Amino acid sequence: RSTMMSVTRGLALLVSVQAVAATVPCPSGSTLTVTTSDDDASRVTLSNGYVCVQLAQGGIEAASADATGEGNYGTNVGFDASLGGVAGLEAQLVDGSIKSSLTSGLGPNPTVAAAAAPATDDDALVATLSPTLAAGASAISFSEDWTVTLGANDRSFTLDVAGSTEAVDSAEGIRCLRRNYGFGGASVYAWWAGGHVQMKDQNEGLGYFASTEQLYRVYALGATGGDVDDGPNRAGNTSIDLDILDASTTNDEESLSVVLNGADVTAGVGSGLQQVLAGASAYPTDDLDHWASGWSAANATTGTALAAASWSTTMRVGVNDRDFPTARVAGDIGVPMDDLHGAMTGIYASPVGCLNTHVNAVADGEAVGQIATTIARPDYGYSGTYNYFDPDNFISTSAMLYSYEPYIQAEVRKVLERSGSFLLPTGQLPHHFEGTTPTYQALSGEIQTGPNVFWVLSCFNYAKTSGDLEWLNGYMPTLRNATNFLYDLIDDDLHLALVPGSLMIDVFLRWNYTTDTNAMLVGFFREFAKAEDAVGNTTGASDLRTLSDTIASAINDHLWAKDDAGADHYVTQWDGAELNTYRDFVDYDANLIAAAHGIPTEANASALFKRIDGGRCRAAATFVSEDYYGPDDTTDGNTGDSWCAMGRVGWFDANARKLYGDASGFETYLLEPLQTALLESTWLHERFSCDGTQQLNRTAMYFEYPSIVAMYLSNIKYGVDIQIDGVTISPFSTDASNKFVWDMGTVHVAFSQQEVSVSVPRGVDENAVRVTPFEISSLLPNTMYQLSVQGESADCALEAGTAKATADAAGVLTFAAPVGYRCTVTATKA
């Protein structure tokens, strides 16, 4: 039996009694509920429809979730109580044995303060407990005071902990005292002050990563196994997220956090975290800051002398039955769950896991800003190579930057500056790094234009999403140097770039005046013009816009297919006026790049889409070309990318369809199939087949397709596009309702045709405010909107005479207003 007390949101307090087992189960339904076991009152369950957390004398026995908020809870995101529960206090003894509060039977029963009726979304249940254990030769008692708070509309609960210990002699035989958390998720991600660490399915004997650095956040998700061992990718549909808000101790020498993963975890799979409270000196010093045997090494011969200390910790614990972290996700999300799922998993499961920025991640004793192409599982795809901007890491960094999480953005900046520090005098950027050594040729041996183009654009993306124009201004000389490599390729008479290789498919043999690079330069120079404007170089910006227009015109003059080739696409390459010959594979990548930058006329764009959509492998998002690149058309006969779809091509496909208004094509060909694949698998392969399925013989757990799904949702469907010189909100879908809330990190957009509210970062200082041009589309045509701003800063105020603006005949509203992370601008239908 148990007593169940429920608070239905917005209704009066309800009390009912149910007969249950000794371990109190999670009740179904979306009510704020506390359930207490009647047999001995030793167990309490708190639930609210999103989260269910099961408490016992010794700690947290289990936690589960329902992302829909309906109370149909999924599997335990931690381990069963027999394997250590989700969280408890424990002492490790010199013989390796563990004394755990979860199994000690000591300490008082949990107590709960219920929310008062009538309930509101601000109501919360507060449980207190004191995990206790006895350890050592003298059976010394150790305990902490825990407070668990669950709000009525939260996807996370708050855990407040306080504890202390007196000095303990080494003769007691205690090696360390720690708080232990067990996670069911197979892949763990740790946000340390010095850099990011990730691991999945770590090998036995290497499952501990300990550091004395401050740990901000750790989350785990996904199921064990996957394509690395010839099984299917695994959507674990389980995630736990510890967002550490505050942690302090009176003995800094005892500050140590240990992340666990793989075979060394208590359950033999999954992940975990240990916050060491006393006895940190017992951890092997040589094992710090890399994956090692840690506590599982040979047992100590004597105990550790534990110094007297007191400590406290506050964290939000997000619990989810989907594979993405939720400690920072609001209860009411404002978009379909599948869209939040796609965006968050697309960012947090794959590209974030590719970051190798912590000390020792790439080379012993070094912390370098490098990023791999896959997560660690525990090996990496393309092992030992990093920082591909051809355009691989343009895509992964874009997805991460669209998280609008300052920590992630700062890690991305490290990656960008790492590559930028190795520019050659000519301005050429490394194609990638082999270990810590820069390499300027592609794996195929070719020289590509892509790295310079996409690295510069990635730097602009950092400045856009962070609002850090101070950094941009200081870094512009480096970016201009990188652009010189591209300027030098442009023929002054033909106004086209004469290139040595392919833009972004390195094994494809393309040279001379190619469509792919020249079409990309059109958009590239437009973006560079915006950056020059932002730093006050208006003359340079004007020259770049002229150059962009000139290249676009030359592309239409020289690279559009003649009548005998269909006059419905751009050719692969033109060999110049002297030879006046062409090569043409009907490249889907090059043609979609051209369309994404608005180069073809409306009529030509229509013909181009008809050719692609009626051509080869439209079920895939998006195939590389209509004609096959055979052994003679690829470097060293490498046809590995000749029969496949690539996410990068799909990115330009989506941008092209948005520019020319094909929402149906975007959803049918691109977003829906890729989003479905991601939600089913969590991690995806490097390439897709003609029929739209994953190519299982290609690199597993690759960053590209998950990143593309996140980018589709953020920038294309919901149209949240923060530019260097302004903010654009341009929803794009077949859904005529156009009503949503996009709440991601430091960005908040609430959109309807009646009212739009926006707050975005304007610098690394979260209080920064800057007057910013806005362009908001899909509003009511020819309609006046009242403008207002809200925020504490004195700069968060409208100038006189700017309180109203009128949408044009197409429903586009333009105005300028102050905005920031803590300064919200609102346009309301007058």
N, C-alpha and C positions, 0 to 999 in steps of 0.2 A: 504493500500500500504506500501511497504517497499523497501529500497534499499539493494541489495545483492551484496557484493564484494567478489569474490572467488579467491583463490590462489591454482591452481592445482599443486600438488607436482611435481617440476621439470619443470613446464611450466610457461608461462608469466601470469601476473596478468589479471584476467578477471572481468568485471563488468557487472551485469545485474540487471534488475528491475523486481520485482514480486509484485503482489497484494496479501496482506495477512491481517489477522486480527490484531487488536491492539496489542495482545500478539504475539510476533514474533515467529513463529514455527521453528523447526529444519529442515533445508534443507537436502534433501537426497544427498548422494554422498560422496566421499572421499577427498574432497577439503578443504583446509584451508579457511574458509569463515566467513565474518562478515555481518550480516543482521541487518539493522536499521529500526525501524518503521518510516514511513513518516508522519503519522498523527500528532504526537507531539514529535517525536525523544526521547521518554522517555524510550524506550526499545531497547536493543541490544542483538543479539544472536551471540555467537562465536562457531564455529564447525570445526572439522577436519576429520570426518569420524569415529573416535573412541569416541569422546566426543562432546556433545553439552551442552553449558551452557547459560542460558537465564537470562540476567541482566535487572534490572530496576533501577529507581531512588533510591529505598530503599534497594537494595541488590540483592541477587541471588534468582530469582523466581522459577527456576527449573533447573535440570540437568539430562541428560539422556545419554545413551551410546550404542555403538555397538562394541562388542569385536572383531568382524571380521575386523573392520576398513572400512566398506563399506557404513556407513552412514545410515543404516536402524535402527534408534534409538529405543530403548525399552522404557519402562515406566519411569516416573519421579522417580529418586532415593530418592527424598525428598518428601515433601508434596505440594499439590496445594497451590497457593498463598493465597487462602481464609483461609488456615489452618496454615499460617505462613511462607510459602515459604521454601527454602532450607537454607538460611542464611540472617540474618538481625540484626540490632541494636534494642534493646528494653529496656524499663524501666518498672519495676513493681512498682505499687503504693501501698499504705498502704491498700487499699480496695481490693487488689488482681487483679485489672484490669491491662492490659498490653497496653503500648503505643509502637507501632512498626514502625520502619522506612519503612517497607514494605507496610504499609497502610496509612502512614502519608501524602503522596503527597508532601512532602517537599524535598528540595535539588535539585542540578542541574541534568541535564540529563547525562547519561553515554557518554563518548567520547572514540573513538577507534583510535589507530595508526595501520595502516595496514602494513603487510610485503611488502617489495619492490620486484619487479619482476627482474629477474626470481627467482622463489621460490625454496628453497631447504629444506631439512629436518630440517635445523637449523632455518628456518623462524618461526616467531611467531606473533600472534595478541595480542595487549596490550590494555586493556580497563581500564579506570579510572572512579570511581564513588565515591560519598560521601553520604552514607546512613545518613539520618537526621531525627530526631524526636523532638517533643516539649512535655515536661512533667512538672508536678508540678504546684503548685498554681500560679506561675509566668510564666508558659509556657516557661521554660528554654529550650534553644535549645542545643541539643547534636548531634555531628556528628563525623564520622571517614572518613579517606581517604583510599579507597580500590584500589588496582591495581590487575587486573586479567590478567594473561598471559597464553595463550594457544599456544603450539608449534605445528608444522605441523605433527609431528609423535609421539605425546604423548597421553598416556591413562589417564593423569591427567592434571589439570591446577594448576598454582601457585597463591595463594592468599596472597598478602602483605597488611598489615593493620597498620595504625598509627592513634592514637587519643589521646585526652586529655580532661580533664575537670577542671574547676575551683572548688573551694570549694562550696558546696551546703548546705544550712541550713536544719536541720531536719524538720522545719516547712513547707517546700515545699511538704512534704508528699510522697517523693520518697523512696521506699524501697531499690532498687538497680538498677544499670545500667549494662547491660550485652550484649554480642553478642550471638545470639541464632542460632543454626543449627538444622534443622529438618531432620530426616532420615526415609526413608520408610522401611528399614530393621528391622525385628522383633527381631533379636538377636544382641546385642551390645557387643563389646569387647574393653576394655580400658587398655592401657599399662601405668600404673603409675610407678613412680620411686620405690615405695615400694612394688610393686607386681601387679599381673594381676587380673582383674575383668571382669566377663561376666554375662549377664542376657538376658533372652528371655521371653516375655509375662508376665512381672511382674504384680503382683496384685495391685489393686487400693489402694492408700495410701502408697505405698512402692516404688514408681517409681523414686526416686532421690538418686544418689550416689555422694556425694560431698567430695572433698579432697583438702587440701592445698599442697599436694605433686605435684611434676612436672609431667605433663602428656605428654608422648611422642607421643602417637598415639591412635586414636579411630576409629573403623570401625563398620559398621552394615551391616547385610545381611539377606536374607531369608524372608519367609512369616510367618505371625502369624498363630497360631494353630498348628495342627499336631497330632501325635498319642497319645500324652498325653491326649487329649480330644476326643479320638476315631475317629479322622479324619485322612486323609492320611498325611504322611510327606510332608512338603511344600518346594518346590524349588521356592523361591521368584523371582529368576532371577533379582535381584537388589542388588547392593552393593555401598556404599559410604565409602571412606577411607580418614581420615584426618591425614596426617603425619606431625606433628608439628616440623618444623625445627628450629624455634627460637621463643622465647616469653620472653618479658621483660616488666617491669613496674618500675616506680620510687617509688611506694608504695607497698612493698612486703606484707604488711598486707592485701592488697586488692586482693592478688593472690588466686583465688579459681576457680576450674573447677567442673562442675556438669554434670554427665552423666545421661541421662534420658532413661527410658524404660517402655513400657507397657501402662497400663490404664491411667496413669497420664500424658502422653504426650498429647500435644494439640489435636492431631487427635484421641486420644483414643487407638491407636496402634502405633507400630514402636518404634523409639528410637530418641535420640537427644543429643546435647552437649550445655552447656551454659558456656561461658568464662566470669566470673564476672570481670568487669572493675572497679567498685566502689560500695561500699555497702556490701562487703563480710561479714562484722560483723553482718549483719541482718540475715544471715543464721543460723538456730538453731545449736548451738555448739554440742548438744547431738546427732545430726543427721549426724555428720561428719564420714566419712570412713565406712559407711554401708548403705544398702538400707533402706530408710526411707521416711517420708512424705515430708521432705524438705520444699520448698516454699509453698506447698499446705496445710501446717498447718494453724492454725488460723491466720487471718490477723493481722498485727501489728496495734497498736493504734497510734503510731507516726512514722514519717519518720526517715530515717537514715541520719546522718550528713556525707555527702560525702566529703572526703579529696581531695584536689587538686592532680592530678596525670596525668602522660602521659604514654603511653604504645605503644608497637608494637608487631606484630605477623607475622610470615611467615610460611606458610604451603603448602604442596602439597595436592591437593584434587583429589583422584582417583575416577573415576566414571565407573561403569561396569553394563552390563546387564546379568551378571552371578553372582553366589553367592561366590565371593571371592574378596579380596581387591586388588587394582591395583595401589596405589600411588607409589609403588616401582617396577612396572613392565614396561619393555620397550615396545615400540610400536611394533617393529619387534621381534617376540618371538622365532623363529627358530625351533618350534615344532608344530604339529597340535594343534588347539585350544582346542580340547577335552582333549588332554594330559595336557596342562597347567591347564585347568579347573579342571581335576581330581586331579592333584597334589596339587593345591592351595586350593581347597575346602576340599580335604582330610586332609589338615593340619590346615587351618585357621578356618573352621566352627566347627569342632568337638574337636580334642584333645587340641588345644589351649584354647578352652572354658572350658575345664575340670580343668584348673589350678586354685587352691585356695590358692594363695600365698600372698594376700594382708592382712593387719591387719584386724581382726574381721571376716575373711572369714570362719574360722573353729571354733575359740573360741574368745570370747570377750577379747579385749586388747592384743591379740597375733597375730603375723605374723609368720606362720609356712609354711614350704615347703611341702604342701600336694596337691594331685591331685585326683579329683573324676573320676567316670567312665562315666559320662554323662555331658552334659552342664546343666546349671541352666535353668529350663523352667517353673516356677521358682524353683520347687523342683528338687531333683537329684535322679537318679536311685541308688539303694543300698545306700540310704540316710544315711548320717552320717559316712560313711566308706571311707577310702582313701588309696592310696599308695599300691595297689596290684601289686606285681611283680611276678605273677604266671601264665602267663607272662604279664598280662594285661598292666601294665604301662611300660613294656619293649617296647610294641608295640606303645603306645601313645607317649612316650618320643622319640622313634626312629623317628617317623614321624615328630615330632616337631624339632628335631635336624637336620633333612634333609631339613628344611627350611633355614638353615645356616644364620639365623637372630640372631645376638649376644644377643639381649634382650631375645628372647625365650630360647636360649641356657643357659643363666644365670638363668632363672627361673627354667629350668629343673635341673640345678645343685643344686638349693635349695632343690628340691624334693629328689634327690639322697642322698644328705648329711643328710636330715631329717631322712630317713630310716636307713642310715648307722650309725647314732648316737645312735641307739638302738640295736646294735648287742649284743647278749648274750656272756658270756665268751666262750661258745662253738663255737662261730662264727655264730650261727643261726640268720637269719634276721627276723624281723617281717613279718608275712604274709600280714598284713594290719594294719591300725589304725582304731579304733572306737573312733571318735572324735579326741582327741590328745593322746589317750592311745594306745600303741602298743599291738598287739595281734599276737601270734605266731602259732596259729592253723587256718586252713582254715575255712570258714563259715560252711563247712561240718563237722568240728571237726577233720579233718585229718591233719597230718604233711606232708608237701610237700617239695620236693627238689627244686621246681621251683623258689621260691623267691630268694634263694641265687644265683642260676645260672643266672637268668635273671637280677637281680639287678647288679651283677658284670659286666655283658655284657653291661648293660645300662651305667654304669660308663665308660666303655671303649668307648662306642659310643660317649659320651660327649667329651672325650679326642680326639677321631678321628676327629669329625666334627668341633670342635673349634680349634684344634691344640694345646691345652693347656697341653703340656707335663710337665710343671712345676707343675701344679695341680696334674697330674697323679703321678709324682714322690713323692710328699708329701702325697698322699692318698694311695699309695701302701700298707703300713702296714695294713690299714683297709681292703683293698681288699684281702690281704693274709689271714687275720683273718677270713673273710667270707668264704674263700675257704677251710679253715681247717674243717669246718662242712661237706664239701663234701669229702675231703680226708679220713675222719674217717669212711666213709661208704664203702670204697673200700677193698675188700678181697685180702690180699697179695698173696694168692695162686691162686685164680681163676681170679684175675685181673678184677673183676666186682664189681660194687657197690651194696650192699645189702640195699634196700631202704624200708622205712615204708609206702610210699604212691605214688600216681600218680604224675607225673611231672607237668602237666598243666591243667588237668581236675579233679578238686578236688573231685568230688563225685564218680569217678570211683575207685573201689577197686582194687588196684594193689600193690603188695608187693614182697619182695625177689629180685631176679635178673631180673629186668624189662628192656625191650628194650627201653622204652621212656627215662628214666633218663640216662642209660648207653650210648645210642647213642648221647644224648645231651652233655654228658661229653667229648666225643671225640672232638667235635667242641669247647667246652668250654676251654679245656686245650690248644688247639692250639692257641686260642685267648689270653689266659693268657701268653703263651710263647712269643707272639709278644710284650705284655706289658713289660714283664721282659727284653726282648732285648732292648726295648726303654729306660729303666731306667738303663741299663748297667749290668744287672744280666744275663749274657750269659750262665753261668752254670745252673742256675735255669731254664732258657728257654729251654735248651737242655733236661733237665730231664723231663720237662712237655711234650715236643714233644714225648719223648720215652713213657711216660705214656699214652698219647693219642693213639699212635699206638698199644700199648699193649691191651688197652681196646677194640679197634676196632677189633683186632684179636680174642679176647675172645668172642665178640659178634657174630662173624661169626662162631666160634666153637660151641657155646652153645645155641644161640638164633635163628638161622636160622631153619625154619620149616623142619621137616623130610619129606621123600618122601610120606608117607601116609597122610600128611597134605598139600600136593601140592608142597613142596619145592620151593615156589615162594614168600615167605614173612618171616618176623621175627615174632616170637610168642610174646604174651603179657608178659609172665614171665616164668622163670625157677626157680624151687624151690630148686635147689642145688643138689650136687652129691649124698647125702644120700637118699633123696626122689626120685630124678630124675623124677619129675613130671612137667607137664606144664599146664598153662592156656593160652587159645588162642582165642581172639575175632577178629583176623585179624584187628588189630588197624591201621587205616590209619594214625593217627597222629604219632605214634611211627615209622612206616615204612618210612614215608616221612622225619622224622627227621634223620633217619639213612642214607637215600639216599642223603639228603641235605649235609651231612658231608662226603660223598664219601665212606661209609663203605662197601656197596655191590660191588662185581665185576661188570663189564659191563653186563655180562650175567645175573647175579642175579638182577641187577637193571632193566634190560629189563623185566624180569619175574615179578618183583614187580610192575612196572608201568602197565603191562598188567592186573595184578590181580585187581589193583585199578581202572583202567579206564574201565574195563569190569564188575566191581562190582556194589555195591549199590550206587545209588544217585550221579552219575558222573555229573549231571547237577548242583550240588551245589559245591561251592568252600569254603572249602572242608569238606566232611562228616567225622564223627569221627571214625567210625568202620564199618566193614562188618557185624559182629554179634552184636546183640542187648545186651546192658548192662541192665539187668532186675532188679527188686527190690532187689534180693539177691546179685547182683553184684555192688550195689551202696550204698553209705552211707545212712542209715535210709530209704532205698528204694526210694531215690530221683533219678528219671529217667529223670529229666528235660533236661539234656544234652545228653541223650542216642539216641535221634532221631533228629539230627540237624547237620548243618555245622557250622564251626567256622573259623573266619578269621585267627587265629593263625595257624591252620592246613594248611590253604591256603598259609601262608607265607613259611612254610617249603616245601610245594608242589612246589611253584615257584622256590625256591632255588635249589631243587632237579632237576627240569626240566632244569634249566640253566646249572647245573653241567654236566648233561648227554646229553645236546644238543637238548632238545625237545621244540623248540621255538613255534611250532604249538600248542602243548598241552598247553603251558603257555598262549598263546593268546586266544585259544578257550575255555578252561575250567576255566581260572582264570581271566585274565585281562579284557577281553571284557565284560563278564556278570557283573562283579562287577563295572567296570567303568560306564557302562550304568545305573546301579541301582543308583549309587551315583549322576550322573549328572541329573537324573530324580527326585531325592528326596532330595538332599543336606545332610540330616541327615538319618542315617540308624539304623535299629534295631540290637540288640545284636547277634541274631542268624538267620541263613537262613534255609529254609526247603529243603527237598529232591529234589524238583523241581527247586531249585535255586531262589525261591522268599523269601522275608522277612517273618520271623515268627512274626506276628503282636501282639502275646501275650507275646513277650519277650521285654526286656527293650528298650524303645525308645530313640533315639538320643544318642546312645552309641558310644564310640570312635573307636571301633575295626575295623570294615570294612572300614570306611573312611580312617583310618590310613594306612590300608593295601594297599589300592589303591595308595596312595601317595608313599608308600615304593616300590610297584611294579614298578611304573614309574621311580622313581629316581634311585633305585639300581639295578633293574632287567632289564627293557627295555632299559634305557639309560646307565645303567652300571656305574654310577658315584659312586664309592666306595672308600672313603677316609679311609685308614687304619692307624693304629698307626705307622706302619713302612713303609708306602709308599702310593702311589696313583694308583688306578687301574681304567681304563676306558675300559669297556667291553660291548659294545652295544649288545642287544640280541632281535632279532625280525625276522620275516619272510620277512621283507622289505630289499631287497638286496642293496638299495641305501646307507644306513648307513650314512646319513648326517643330522646333527641337531646342535642346540645351546641350551645348558641347562644353563640357567641364573637364579640362585636361591640364594638370599642373597649375601653372600660373595664368592660364588662359580660361576665360569664362565668356561664352557667347550664348545668350538666350534669344532665340529668333522666332518671330511670327510676323505676319504682314501688318499686324496692329502695333507691335512694339519690338524693338531690338535693343538689347543691352550688351555692352562689350567692355571687358577689362583685359588688358594685355600688358606684358612686361615692356618697360621702356629703358631698361638698363639692368646691370647686375645688382644695383641697389633696389630692393623691393619697393621702396617708397618713391622711386623716380617717376616723374610725370613729364610728359612732353606733348605739345600741341601736334596733332597727327591728322593728315588727310584720311578721310574714310570714303569708301565706295561700297555701298550695300545694294545688292540686286535682289530681284524676285519680290519686290515690295509692290504696293498698290500704285498703278500708274497715275501720274498727274495729281498726286496727293501730298498735302502738306504734313510735315512731321515736326512736333515740338521737341527741341533738344534740351537735355539737362545733364548735369554731371554731379556725381556724389563721391566724396572722399574727404579725408581729414586734412590733406595738404592744402596750403594756401594757393598752390598752383592749379588745384583741381577746381577751376571755375571758368565759366564761359566769358568771353569778351562781350562787351556791349554790342548789340545788333546781330548776334550770331545764334539766337535762340530758336530760329526756325529754318527749315529747308524743305524744298519740294522735290519729290521724285519726278523724273522725266517720264515721257510717254512709254518707255520700256520698263518702268518700275525701278529705275536705278537712282538711288539717293546719294548725293555727294555733299560733303561738308568737312570742315576741320574743327577739331575739338581736343581739349586736353584729355589724356588717357594714361593709365598706368595699371600696374598690378593692383594697387589699392585706390585707384581712381576709375570709376565706372561711368561711361557715357551711355546715355539712353536716348533713343529716338522713338517718340510715341505719336501715333496718328492723332493729328489735331482735330 
